[in-house]
Amino acid sequence: MSAKLVELQVQARQLGPEERAELASFLLETLEPSDSGDVTQAWEAEIKARWAEIERGDAELIPATEVFADIRRKLS
């Protein structure tokens, strides 16, 4: 491990939880392929489409408690 990396780790440990989360997010973004903008745009379009379905009443909404109970049953 390089001295620079050790220094960065020490500095990161001194950050608050929110700042560490922001730093982690930034670092993960730098590892994504360069075409991730296309993926981001595709996800944004998907999110908007799904939200529109919810607002129109076309989507079947299932309470989280039911979803988790179903998963627990399937995993048992």
PyMOL commands that set and color helices and strands:
alter all, ss='L'
color gray80, all
select helices_A, chain A and resi 3-13+17-31+36-56+64-75
alter helices_A, ss='H'
color red, helices_A
deselect
rebuild
show_as cartoon
